[in-house]
Amino acid sequence: MSHTVKDKAKLLGRIRRIKGQAEAVERALEAEIGCTDVLMLVASMRGAINGLTAELMEDHIRHHVVNPDSEPDADRAKGAAELIDVVRTYLK
């Protein structure tokens, strides 16, 4: 079973929230609200997308590359954990 199938409900919830944020941006543009408010909505949406991306990348690393929690080789486990931390930091 793919990890995206296993986490399907959680991932779909995140996507639905992002969809709601996109609809809020659309409504804001249609209502001609100020650009600062639209930019704040877009920034929120970007953060949500980055969070989803980080989660998917971490799951990919853990399931298809190396899981640092179960890797017997300490160097590989450390490298995988560091990579996950870098991805999360980069996508903040």
Secondary structure as a PSIPRED ss2 file (coil, helix, strand):
# PSIPRED VFORMAT (PSIPRED V4.0)

   1 M C   1.000  0.000  0.000
   2 S C   1.000  0.000  0.000
   3 H H   0.000  1.000  0.000
   4 T H   0.000  1.000  0.000
   5 V H   0.000  1.000  0.000
   6 K H   0.000  1.000  0.000
   7 D C   1.000  0.000  0.000
   8 K H   0.000  1.000  0.000
   9 A H   0.000  1.000  0.000
  10 K H   0.000  1.000  0.000
  11 L H   0.000  1.000  0.000
  12 L H   0.000  1.000  0.000
  13 G H   0.000  1.000  0.000
  14 R H   0.000  1.000  0.000
  15 I H   0.000  1.000  0.000
  16 R H   0.000  1.000  0.000
  17 R H   0.000  1.000  0.000
  18 I H   0.000  1.000  0.000
  19 K H   0.000  1.000  0.000
  20 G H   0.000  1.000  0.000
  21 Q H   0.000  1.000  0.000
  22 A H   0.000  1.000  0.000
  23 E H   0.000  1.000  0.000
  24 A H   0.000  1.000  0.000
  25 V H   0.000  1.000  0.000
  26 E H   0.000  1.000  0.000
  27 R H   0.000  1.000  0.000
  28 A H   0.000  1.000  0.000
  29 L H   0.000  1.000  0.000
  30 E H   0.000  1.000  0.000
  31 A C   1.000  0.000  0.000
  32 E C   1.000  0.000  0.000
  33 I C   1.000  0.000  0.000
  34 G C   1.000  0.000  0.000
  35 C H   0.000  1.000  0.000
  36 T H   0.000  1.000  0.000
  37 D H   0.000  1.000  0.000
  38 V H   0.000  1.000  0.000
  39 L H   0.000  1.000  0.000
  40 M H   0.000  1.000  0.000
  41 L H   0.000  1.000  0.000
  42 V H   0.000  1.000  0.000
  43 A H   0.000  1.000  0.000
  44 S H   0.000  1.000  0.000
  45 M H   0.000  1.000  0.000
  46 R H   0.000  1.000  0.000
  47 G H   0.000  1.000  0.000
  48 A H   0.000  1.000  0.000
  49 I H   0.000  1.000  0.000
  50 N H   0.000  1.000  0.000
  51 G H   0.000  1.000  0.000
  52 L H   0.000  1.000  0.000
  53 T H   0.000  1.000  0.000
  54 A H   0.000  1.000  0.000
  55 E H   0.000  1.000  0.000
  56 L H   0.000  1.000  0.000
  57 M H   0.000  1.000  0.000
  58 E H   0.000  1.000  0.000
  59 D H   0.000  1.000  0.000
  60 H H   0.000  1.000  0.000
  61 I H   0.000  1.000  0.000
  62 R H   0.000  1.000  0.000
  63 H H   0.000  1.000  0.000
  64 H H   0.000  1.000  0.000
  65 V H   0.000  1.000  0.000
  66 V C   1.000  0.000  0.000
  67 N C   1.000  0.000  0.000
  68 P C   1.000  0.000  0.000
  69 D C   1.000  0.000  0.000
  70 S C   1.000  0.000  0.000
  71 E C   1.000  0.000  0.000
  72 P C   1.000  0.000  0.000
  73 D C   1.000  0.000  0.000
  74 A H   0.000  1.000  0.000
  75 D H   0.000  1.000  0.000
  76 R H   0.000  1.000  0.000
  77 A H   0.000  1.000  0.000
  78 K H   0.000  1.000  0.000
  79 G H   0.000  1.000  0.000
  80 A H   0.000  1.000  0.000
  81 A H   0.000  1.000  0.000
  82 E H   0.000  1.000  0.000
  83 L H   0.000  1.000  0.000
  84 I H   0.000  1.000  0.000
  85 D H   0.000  1.000  0.000
  86 V H   0.000  1.000  0.000
  87 V H   0.000  1.000  0.000
  88 R H   0.000  1.000  0.000
  89 T H   0.000  1.000  0.000
  90 Y H   0.000  1.000  0.000
  91 L C   1.000  0.000  0.000
  92 K C   1.000  0.000  0.000
